[in-house]
């Protein structure tokens, strides 16, 4: 990755214009500004650091080659995210022996209906947090790609609904319905596979015991 920095007040638009005029320094500044976010996003899809670095290089190479097509109709970072998501899913789909994975560090989906305690301090709570993280990885890994990706962008990358719509190039209503369905899929899988981890929310339906259980 490039290490060179420019003045922090330089806007994305100014840097893009400079890159299109042939400035390598300006492109280095864009990479420096967004490489951490891109690498973090890619790390949700693969666990190998070297593989993530190679993929990040591929993403920024595509950004450079396609920069002239950026129309400034959306935020630049959402345009970059779109390239990163496409690169990650394309890369992993080519590797037929691999499965798309989501790595989540000791936390679960940030939703009141899902398990997780981000402020737990005791050793027992720490073990529970790690167990929940592992369960989250397993369940999200099993979801169809469109549900996996929208959970990554919303729950882990904290993108707004509007930004997600721009990244995935879908309607806002589709974002809302797809995210709702993805969360439902997650909850149903959690109740089915790990009913003991379903939070005891007042008024919420409890998981049914297995047939024959008392």
C-alpha positions as a Markdown table, in Angstrom:
| # | Residue | x | y | z |
|---|---|---|---|---|
| 1 | Unk | 0.0 | 0.0 | 0.0 |
| 2 | Unk | 1.1 | 3.6 | -0.5 |
| 3 | Unk | 2.3 | 5.4 | 2.6 |
| 4 | Unk | 2.4 | 8.9 | 1.2 |
| 5 | Unk | 0.0 | 11.5 | 2.6 |
| 6 | Unk | -1.4 | 14.7 | 1.4 |
| 7 | Unk | -3.0 | 17.6 | 3.2 |
| 8 | Unk | -6.0 | 16.1 | 5.1 |
| 9 | Unk | -8.3 | 19.0 | 3.9 |
| 10 | Unk | -8.0 | 17.9 | 0.3 |
| 11 | Unk | -11.5 | 16.6 | -0.7 |
| 12 | Unk | -12.1 | 13.4 | -2.5 |
| 13 | Unk | -13.3 | 15.4 | -5.5 |
| 14 | Unk | -10.1 | 17.4 | -5.6 |
| 15 | Unk | -8.0 | 14.2 | -5.3 |
| 16 | Unk | -10.0 | 12.4 | -8.0 |
| 17 | Unk | -9.5 | 15.4 | -10.4 |
| 18 | Unk | -5.8 | 15.4 | -9.7 |
| 19 | Unk | -5.6 | 11.6 | -10.3 |
| 20 | Unk | -7.4 | 12.0 | -13.6 |
| 21 | Unk | -4.8 | 14.7 | -14.5 |
| 22 | Unk | -2.1 | 12.2 | -13.9 |
| 23 | Unk | -1.1 | 12.7 | -10.3 |
| 24 | Unk | 0.3 | 9.6 | -8.7 |
| 25 | Unk | 0.6 | 11.5 | -5.4 |
| 26 | Unk | -3.1 | 12.2 | -5.4 |
| 27 | Unk | -4.0 | 8.5 | -5.9 |
| 28 | Unk | -1.6 | 7.6 | -3.1 |
| 29 | Unk | -3.6 | 9.9 | -0.9 |
| 30 | Unk | -6.9 | 8.3 | -1.9 |
| 31 | Unk | -5.5 | 4.9 | -1.1 |
| 32 | Unk | -4.1 | 6.0 | 2.2 |
| 33 | Unk | -7.5 | 7.5 | 3.1 |
| 34 | Unk | -9.6 | 4.4 | 2.3 |
| 35 | Unk | -7.2 | 1.4 | 2.6 |
| 36 | Unk | -8.1 | 0.7 | 6.2 |
| 37 | Unk | -11.8 | 0.6 | 5.5 |
| 38 | Unk | -11.4 | -1.5 | 2.5 |
| 39 | Unk | -9.1 | -4.0 | 4.3 |
| 40 | Unk | -11.6 | -4.2 | 7.2 |
| 41 | Unk | -14.4 | -5.0 | 4.8 |
| 42 | Unk | -12.4 | -7.6 | 2.9 |
| 43 | Unk | -11.4 | -9.2 | 6.2 |
| 44 | Unk | -15.1 | -10.0 | 6.8 |
| 45 | Unk | -14.9 | -12.3 | 3.8 |
| 46 | Unk | -11.6 | -14.1 | 4.3 |
| 47 | Unk | -9.4 | -14.8 | 7.2 |
| 48 | Unk | -6.0 | -15.0 | 5.6 |
| 49 | Unk | -4.2 | -11.7 | 5.9 |
| 50 | Unk | -2.0 | -12.1 | 2.9 |
| 51 | Unk | -5.0 | -13.0 | 0.8 |
| 52 | Unk | -6.8 | -9.9 | 2.1 |
| 53 | Unk | -3.8 | -7.7 | 1.2 |
| 54 | Unk | -3.7 | -9.2 | -2.3 |
| 55 | Unk | -7.4 | -8.6 | -2.7 |
| 56 | Unk | -7.1 | -5.0 | -1.4 |
| 57 | Unk | -4.4 | -4.4 | -4.0 |
| 58 | Unk | -6.7 | -5.8 | -6.7 |
| 59 | Unk | -9.5 | -3.5 | -5.4 |
| 60 | Unk | -7.4 | -0.3 | -5.6 |
| 61 | Unk | -6.1 | -1.3 | -9.0 |
| 62 | Unk | -9.7 | -1.5 | -10.2 |
| 63 | Unk | -10.4 | 1.8 | -8.6 |
| 64 | Unk | -7.6 | 3.4 | -10.5 |
| 65 | Unk | -8.6 | 1.8 | -13.8 |
| 66 | Unk | -12.3 | 2.7 | -13.4 |
| 67 | Unk | -11.9 | 6.1 | -11.7 |
| 68 | Unk | -12.8 | 7.9 | -14.9 |
| 69 | Unk | -16.2 | 6.3 | -14.8 |
| 70 | Unk | -17.1 | 7.7 | -11.3 |
| 71 | Unk | -19.9 | 10.1 | -11.9 |
| 72 | Unk | -20.0 | 11.8 | -8.4 |
| 73 | Unk | -23.6 | 10.7 | -8.1 |
| 74 | Unk | -22.9 | 9.0 | -4.8 |
| 75 | Unk | -20.2 | 9.2 | -2.1 |
| 76 | Unk | -16.8 | 8.1 | -3.3 |
| 77 | Unk | -16.5 | 5.6 | -0.4 |
| 78 | Unk | -19.7 | 3.8 | -1.4 |
| 79 | Unk | -18.4 | 3.5 | -5.0 |
| 80 | Unk | -15.2 | 2.0 | -3.6 |
| 81 | Unk | -17.2 | -0.4 | -1.4 |
| 82 | Unk | -19.1 | -1.6 | -4.4 |
| 83 | Unk | -15.9 | -2.5 | -6.1 |
| 84 | Unk | -14.6 | -4.2 | -3.0 |
| 85 | Unk | -17.7 | -6.2 | -2.4 |
| 86 | Unk | -17.8 | -7.4 | -6.1 |
| 87 | Unk | -14.1 | -8.2 | -6.0 |
| 88 | Unk | -14.5 | -10.2 | -2.8 |
| 89 | Unk | -17.5 | -12.3 | -3.9 |
| 90 | Unk | -16.0 | -12.8 | -7.4 |
| 91 | Unk | -12.7 | -14.0 | -5.9 |
| 92 | Unk | -14.3 | -16.4 | -3.5 |
| 93 | Unk | -16.7 | -17.8 | -6.0 |
| 94 | Unk | -13.8 | -18.7 | -8.2 |
| 95 | Unk | -12.2 | -20.7 | -5.4 |
| 96 | Unk | -14.7 | -23.5 | -5.4 |
| 97 | Unk | -13.1 | -25.3 | -2.5 |
| 98 | Unk | -13.6 | -22.3 | -0.2 |
| 99 | Unk | -16.7 | -21.0 | 1.4 |
| 100 | Unk | -17.5 | -17.4 | 2.0 |
| 101 | Unk | -16.7 | -16.6 | 5.6 |
| 102 | Unk | -17.4 | -13.7 | 7.8 |
| 103 | Unk | -15.0 | -12.9 | 10.6 |
| 104 | Unk | -16.5 | -11.1 | 13.5 |
| 105 | Unk | -14.3 | -10.3 | 16.5 |
| 106 | Unk | -15.9 | -11.3 | 19.7 |
| 107 | Unk | -19.3 | -9.7 | 19.0 |
| 108 | Unk | -22.5 | -10.6 | 17.3 |
| 109 | Unk | -25.0 | -8.8 | 15.1 |
| 110 | Unk | -25.8 | -5.4 | 16.6 |
| 111 | Unk | -29.6 | -6.0 | 16.9 |
| 112 | Unk | -31.7 | -6.1 | 20.0 |
| 113 | Unk | -33.2 | -9.4 | 18.9 |
| 114 | Unk | -29.8 | -11.1 | 18.6 |
| 115 | Unk | -27.6 | -12.4 | 21.4 |
| 116 | Unk | -24.5 | -10.6 | 22.6 |
| 117 | Unk | -23.1 | -8.5 | 25.4 |
| 118 | Unk | -20.3 | -6.1 | 24.3 |
| 119 | Unk | -19.6 | -4.9 | 27.8 |
| 120 | Unk | -19.2 | -8.2 | 29.6 |
| 121 | Unk | -16.2 | -8.3 | 31.8 |
| 122 | Unk | -16.1 | -11.6 | 33.7 |
| 123 | Unk | -14.1 | -14.6 | 32.4 |
| 124 | Unk | -17.3 | -16.6 | 32.1 |
| 125 | Unk | -18.9 | -13.7 | 30.1 |
| 126 | Unk | -15.8 | -13.6 | 27.9 |
| 127 | Unk | -16.2 | -17.3 | 27.1 |
| 128 | Unk | -19.8 | -16.7 | 26.2 |
| 129 | Unk | -18.8 | -13.8 | 24.0 |
| 130 | Unk | -16.4 | -16.0 | 22.1 |
| 131 | Unk | -19.0 | -18.7 | 21.8 |
| 132 | Unk | -21.5 | -16.2 | 20.4 |
| 133 | Unk | -18.9 | -14.9 | 17.9 |
| 134 | Unk | -18.3 | -18.4 | 16.7 |
| 135 | Unk | -22.0 | -19.2 | 16.4 |
| 136 | Unk | -22.5 | -15.9 | 14.5 |
| 137 | Unk | -19.7 | -16.8 | 12.1 |
| 138 | Unk | -21.2 | -20.2 | 11.4 |
| 139 | Unk | -24.8 | -18.9 | 10.9 |
| 140 | Unk | -23.8 | -16.0 | 8.7 |
| 141 | Unk | -21.5 | -18.2 | 6.7 |
| 142 | Unk | -24.4 | -20.5 | 5.9 |
| 143 | Unk | -26.7 | -17.7 | 4.6 |
| 144 | Unk | -27.2 | -17.0 | 0.9 |
| 145 | Unk | -24.7 | -14.5 | -0.5 |
| 146 | Unk | -27.2 | -11.6 | -0.8 |
| 147 | Unk | -28.1 | -12.0 | 2.9 |
| 148 | Unk | -24.5 | -12.4 | 4.0 |
| 149 | Unk | -23.4 | -9.2 | 2.2 |
| 150 | Unk | -26.2 | -7.0 | 3.5 |
| 151 | Unk | -25.6 | -8.1 | 7.0 |
| 152 | Unk | -21.9 | -7.3 | 6.6 |
| 153 | Unk | -22.6 | -3.9 | 5.3 |
| 154 | Unk | -25.2 | -2.9 | 7.8 |
| 155 | Unk | -24.3 | -4.7 | 11.0 |
| 156 | Unk | -20.6 | -4.7 | 10.8 |
| 157 | Unk | -19.7 | -1.9 | 8.5 |
| 158 | Unk | -22.5 | 0.3 | 9.9 |
| 159 | Unk | -23.5 | 1.7 | 6.5 |
| 160 | Unk | -26.7 | 3.6 | 6.2 |
| 161 | Unk | -29.6 | 2.1 | 4.2 |
| 162 | Unk | -29.0 | 4.7 | 1.5 |
| 163 | Unk | -25.3 | 3.8 | 1.3 |
| 164 | Unk | -26.1 | 0.1 | 1.1 |
| 165 | Unk | -28.5 | 0.8 | -1.7 |
| 166 | Unk | -25.7 | 2.7 | -3.6 |
| 167 | Unk | -23.1 | 0.0 | -2.9 |
| 168 | Unk | -25.4 | -2.9 | -4.0 |
| 169 | Unk | -27.2 | -0.8 | -6.7 |
| 170 | Unk | -30.6 | -1.8 | -5.4 |
| 171 | Unk | -33.7 | 0.2 | -4.4 |
| 172 | Unk | -34.0 | 1.5 | -0.8 |
| 173 | Unk | -37.1 | -0.6 | -0.3 |
| 174 | Unk | -35.1 | -3.7 | -1.4 |
| 175 | Unk | -32.5 | -2.9 | 1.2 |
| 176 | Unk | -35.1 | -2.8 | 3.9 |
| 177 | Unk | -36.9 | -6.0 | 2.9 |
| 178 | Unk | -33.6 | -7.9 | 2.3 |
| 179 | Unk | -32.2 | -6.8 | 5.6 |
| 180 | Unk | -35.4 | -7.8 | 7.4 |
| 181 | Unk | -35.3 | -11.2 | 5.7 |
| 182 | Unk | -31.6 | -11.7 | 6.5 |
| 183 | Unk | -32.1 | -10.9 | 10.2 |
| 184 | Unk | -35.1 | -13.3 | 10.2 |
| 185 | Unk | -33.0 | -16.0 | 8.6 |
| 186 | Unk | -30.3 | -15.4 | 11.3 |
| 187 | Unk | -32.8 | -15.6 | 14.2 |
| 188 | Unk | -34.4 | -18.7 | 12.8 |
| 189 | Unk | -31.1 | -20.5 | 12.4 |
| 190 | Unk | -30.1 | -19.4 | 15.9 |
| 191 | Unk | -33.3 | -20.7 | 17.4 |
| 192 | Unk | -33.0 | -24.0 | 15.5 |
| 193 | Unk | -29.3 | -24.7 | 16.1 |
| 194 | Unk | -28.6 | -23.0 | 19.4 |
| 195 | Unk | -31.9 | -22.3 | 21.3 |
| 196 | Unk | -29.9 | -22.0 | 24.5 |
| 197 | Unk | -28.3 | -18.8 | 23.2 |
| 198 | Unk | -31.5 | -17.1 | 22.2 |
| 199 | Unk | -31.9 | -14.1 | 24.5 |
| 200 | Unk | -34.8 | -14.1 | 27.0 |
| 201 | Unk | -36.5 | -11.0 | 25.7 |
| 202 | Unk | -39.8 | -10.1 | 27.6 |
| 203 | Unk | -42.8 | -10.8 | 25.3 |
| 204 | Unk | -40.7 | -12.6 | 22.7 |
| 205 | Unk | -41.7 | -16.1 | 21.6 |
| 206 | Unk | -39.5 | -18.8 | 23.1 |
| 207 | Unk | -38.0 | -21.5 | 21.0 |
| 208 | Unk | -40.1 | -24.7 | 21.0 |
| 209 | Unk | -38.5 | -27.7 | 22.8 |
| 210 | Unk | -37.6 | -30.7 | 20.7 |
| 211 | Unk | -40.4 | -33.3 | 20.1 |
| 212 | Unk | -40.6 | -35.6 | 23.1 |
| 213 | Unk | -38.8 | -33.2 | 25.4 |
| 214 | Unk | -40.4 | -32.2 | 28.7 |
